């Protein structure tokens, strides 16, 4: 499925992978609808996309934790462009705190954004995507395959997201709707700077080596290729693929490996 003249809705599009996805889709001739809470930032990005790639773009202020916002996002897209071909559920936040220390409101916040944001947007977009036999995409994580220390809420939300998309895929085997679960590994983006600490406050720094990670642009290209190819699942990076494989073959060994990796991060939570 080529993206030329397709209408693509992208949540969490104001930065990171979401912004890169919008640009990559626009490069391929798609009409893009950018959704996020930062409306002014979205407007700047959409104007730049229209100028640089000679395609249509729309900014919609949307907090994916609010069901009505998600319904209005889909409604405004239909009013403006008349159809939806692809929904990319990209909005997400992370955390960094051991479960024994964390305020439970942090876990609730992550589930509201990462899981319920995906559910809400998909619920309202699915009837339209069924008409166009288009795609529903979830930008998940390797953390949806392997629980990561200090990221219990993040891992739980991504496991839930993966299960939801997996069930949705089976339900739509005969409808023509394509469901893609994309699982990047560590990506150089803003997500660790905005990750919530044990009190639910953004930590505003990365504790990992960002320069050794895939860039958001690289991740976006792989995901958009996956949409065009109607791929089922994408697991990015060699480290990610090994993690998924070892979680099935040598789970106890993987536990130790993951512990050692996170014990070496800056200001480690594990000692």
C-alpha positions as CSV (number, residue, x, y, z in Angstrom):
1,X,0.0,0.0,0.0
2,X,1.6,3.2,-1.2
3,X,0.9,6.2,1.0
4,X,0.3,8.8,-1.8
5,X,-3.0,10.5,-1.1
6,X,-3.7,8.5,2.0
7,X,-5.0,10.3,5.1
8,X,-2.8,9.4,8.2
9,X,-3.6,10.4,11.8
10,X,-0.6,10.4,14.1
11,X,-0.8,10.9,17.9
12,X,2.1,12.2,19.9
13,X,3.2,14.1,16.8
14,X,4.8,17.2,18.4
15,X,8.3,15.6,18.9
16,X,10.4,12.4,18.7
17,X,9.1,9.4,16.7
18,X,5.7,11.0,16.2
19,X,7.1,14.1,14.5
20,X,9.5,12.0,12.4
21,X,6.5,9.8,11.4
22,X,4.6,12.8,10.2
23,X,7.5,14.0,8.1
24,X,8.2,10.6,6.6
25,X,4.6,10.1,5.7
26,X,4.5,13.6,4.1
27,X,7.6,12.8,2.1
28,X,5.7,9.9,0.6
29,X,2.8,12.0,-0.5
30,X,0.4,11.4,2.4
31,X,-2.0,13.9,4.0
32,X,-1.1,14.0,7.7
33,X,-3.1,14.9,10.8
34,X,-0.8,15.7,13.7
35,X,-2.3,15.3,17.2
36,X,-0.8,16.2,20.6
37,X,-1.3,18.5,23.5
38,X,1.2,21.1,22.3
39,X,-1.0,22.9,19.8
40,X,1.4,25.8,18.9
41,X,4.2,23.4,18.3
42,X,2.0,21.3,16.1
43,X,1.0,24.3,14.0
44,X,4.7,25.1,13.4
45,X,5.4,21.5,12.3
46,X,2.3,21.3,10.0
47,X,3.2,24.6,8.3
48,X,6.7,23.4,7.7
49,X,5.5,20.1,6.3
50,X,3.1,21.8,3.9
51,X,5.8,24.2,2.7
52,X,8.5,21.6,2.3
53,X,6.6,18.6,0.9
54,X,3.7,20.3,-0.9
55,X,1.1,18.1,0.9
56,X,-1.8,18.8,3.2
57,X,-1.3,18.8,7.0
58,X,-3.6,19.5,9.9
59,X,-2.8,20.2,13.6
60,X,-5.4,19.0,16.2
61,X,-4.9,19.6,19.9
62,X,-5.6,16.3,21.6
63,X,-5.0,14.8,25.0
64,X,-5.3,11.0,24.4
65,X,-6.1,10.4,28.0
66,X,-9.5,12.1,27.4
67,X,-11.9,10.0,25.4
68,X,-13.8,13.0,24.0
69,X,-10.6,14.5,22.7
70,X,-9.9,11.3,20.8
71,X,-13.4,11.2,19.4
72,X,-13.1,14.9,18.3
73,X,-9.7,14.1,16.6
74,X,-11.3,11.5,14.4
75,X,-14.4,13.8,13.8
76,X,-12.2,16.7,12.8
77,X,-10.2,14.6,10.4
78,X,-13.3,13.4,8.7
79,X,-14.8,16.9,8.4
80,X,-11.5,18.2,6.9
81,X,-10.4,15.3,4.7
82,X,-13.5,12.9,4.4
83,X,-11.7,9.7,5.3
84,X,-9.0,8.0,7.4
85,X,-6.6,5.4,5.9
86,X,-4.1,5.0,8.7
87,X,-4.1,5.6,12.5
88,X,-0.7,5.6,14.1
89,X,-1.0,5.4,17.9
90,X,2.3,6.9,18.9
91,X,1.5,9.0,22.0
92,X,3.4,7.7,25.0
93,X,5.2,8.5,28.2
94,X,7.8,6.6,30.2
95,X,8.9,6.4,33.9
96,X,11.9,5.7,36.0
97,X,11.4,4.4,39.5
98,X,11.4,1.1,41.3
99,X,7.9,-0.2,42.1
100,X,8.6,-0.2,45.8
101,X,9.2,3.5,45.7
102,X,6.7,4.8,43.1
103,X,3.5,6.6,43.7
104,X,0.7,4.5,42.1
105,X,-0.6,7.6,40.3
106,X,2.5,7.3,38.0
107,X,1.4,3.8,36.8
108,X,-2.1,5.1,36.3
109,X,-0.8,8.0,34.2
110,X,1.2,5.6,32.0
111,X,-1.7,3.3,31.4
112,X,-4.0,6.3,30.6
113,X,-1.6,7.6,27.9
114,X,0.0,4.5,26.5
115,X,-2.9,2.0,26.7
116,X,-6.1,3.9,27.0
117,X,-4.9,6.5,24.5
118,X,-4.5,3.7,22.0
119,X,-7.8,2.2,22.8
120,X,-9.8,5.5,22.6
121,X,-8.3,6.6,19.3
122,X,-8.7,3.1,17.7
123,X,-12.3,2.8,18.9
124,X,-13.4,5.9,17.0
125,X,-11.2,5.4,14.0
126,X,-11.9,1.7,13.4
127,X,-15.2,2.2,11.5
128,X,-13.6,4.6,9.1
129,X,-10.5,2.5,8.6
130,X,-12.7,-0.5,8.0
131,X,-14.3,1.4,5.1
132,X,-10.9,2.1,3.5
133,X,-9.3,-1.3,4.5
134,X,-6.5,0.7,6.0
135,X,-4.1,0.3,8.9
136,X,-4.1,0.7,12.6
137,X,-0.6,1.0,14.0
138,X,0.7,0.9,17.6
139,X,4.1,2.2,18.4
140,X,4.9,-0.1,21.3
141,X,8.3,-1.1,22.7
142,X,10.6,-4.0,23.4
143,X,9.3,-3.4,27.0
144,X,6.1,-4.9,25.7
145,X,7.9,-8.2,25.4
146,X,10.2,-8.0,28.5
147,X,9.6,-6.2,31.7
148,X,12.3,-3.6,32.4
149,X,13.4,-2.7,36.0
150,X,12.5,0.8,37.0
151,X,9.9,0.8,34.2
152,X,7.2,-1.4,35.7
153,X,4.3,0.9,34.7
154,X,5.8,1.4,31.2
155,X,6.3,-2.3,30.6
156,X,2.8,-3.1,31.9
157,X,1.2,-0.5,29.5
158,X,3.1,-1.8,26.5
159,X,2.3,-5.4,27.3
160,X,-1.4,-4.3,27.5
161,X,-1.0,-2.4,24.2
162,X,0.5,-5.5,22.5
163,X,-2.3,-7.7,23.7
164,X,-4.9,-5.3,22.6
165,X,-3.5,-5.0,19.1
166,X,-3.0,-8.7,18.8
167,X,-6.7,-9.4,19.6
168,X,-7.7,-6.6,17.3
169,X,-5.7,-8.2,14.5
170,X,-7.4,-11.5,14.9
171,X,-10.9,-9.9,15.0
172,X,-10.2,-8.2,11.7
173,X,-8.6,-11.1,9.8
174,X,-11.6,-11.0,7.4
175,X,-12.3,-7.3,7.3
176,X,-9.3,-6.1,5.3
177,X,-8.0,-4.0,8.2
178,X,-4.3,-4.2,8.7
179,X,-2.9,-4.1,12.3
180,X,0.8,-3.4,12.8
181,X,2.6,-3.6,16.2
182,X,5.9,-1.7,16.0
183,X,8.4,-2.3,18.8
184,X,11.4,0.0,18.7
185,X,14.3,-0.6,21.0
186,X,16.0,2.4,22.8
187,X,15.5,5.4,20.5
188,X,17.2,8.8,20.7
189,X,14.1,10.9,21.5
190,X,12.7,13.1,24.2
191,X,10.9,10.2,26.0
192,X,13.5,9.8,28.8
193,X,13.6,13.5,29.5
194,X,9.9,13.5,30.0
195,X,9.8,10.2,31.9
196,X,8.1,10.4,35.3
197,X,10.0,9.8,38.5
198,X,8.6,8.2,41.6
199,X,6.6,11.3,42.5
200,X,5.2,11.7,39.0
201,X,7.5,14.6,38.0
202,X,9.4,14.7,34.7
203,X,13.0,13.7,35.3
204,X,14.3,16.0,32.6
205,X,17.4,14.0,31.8
206,X,18.4,10.8,30.1
207,X,20.2,8.1,32.1
208,X,21.2,6.1,29.0
209,X,23.7,6.8,26.2
210,X,21.5,8.5,23.6
211,X,24.2,8.7,20.9
212,X,24.3,4.9,20.6
213,X,20.6,4.6,19.9
214,X,18.6,4.6,16.7
215,X,17.4,8.0,15.7
216,X,13.7,8.9,15.6
217,X,14.0,9.4,11.8
218,X,15.5,5.9,11.4
219,X,12.7,4.4,13.4
220,X,10.0,6.3,11.5
221,X,11.3,5.1,8.2
222,X,11.1,1.4,9.3
223,X,7.6,1.9,10.6
224,X,6.3,3.6,7.5
225,X,7.9,0.9,5.3
226,X,6.0,-1.6,7.5
227,X,2.7,0.3,6.9
228,X,3.3,0.2,3.1
229,X,4.3,-3.5,3.3
230,X,1.3,-4.3,5.6
231,X,3.7,-6.0,8.1
232,X,2.3,-7.7,11.1
233,X,5.0,-7.0,13.7
234,X,8.2,-5.0,13.7
235,X,11.0,-5.6,16.3
236,X,13.7,-3.0,15.8
237,X,17.4,-3.3,16.5
238,X,19.6,-6.4,17.1
239,X,19.3,-5.9,20.8
240,X,15.5,-5.9,20.5
241,X,15.4,-9.0,18.4
242,X,17.7,-10.8,20.8
243,X,15.6,-9.8,23.8
244,X,12.4,-11.2,22.2
245,X,14.2,-14.4,21.3
246,X,15.8,-14.9,24.7
247,X,12.6,-14.2,26.5
248,X,11.2,-17.3,24.8
249,X,14.3,-19.5,25.0
250,X,16.3,-18.5,28.0
251,X,14.1,-16.3,30.2
252,X,16.1,-16.6,33.4
253,X,19.4,-15.8,31.6
254,X,17.7,-12.7,30.1
255,X,16.6,-11.6,33.6
256,X,20.3,-11.4,34.6
257,X,21.3,-9.7,31.4
258,X,18.6,-7.0,31.8
259,X,19.5,-6.5,35.4
260,X,23.2,-5.9,34.5
261,X,22.3,-3.4,31.7
262,X,20.2,-1.3,34.0
263,X,22.6,-1.5,36.9
264,X,25.1,0.4,34.6
265,X,22.9,3.3,33.7
266,X,23.6,6.8,35.1
267,X,22.5,7.1,38.7
268,X,21.3,3.5,38.7
269,X,18.2,2.3,40.6
270,X,19.7,-1.2,40.8
271,X,22.8,-1.7,42.9
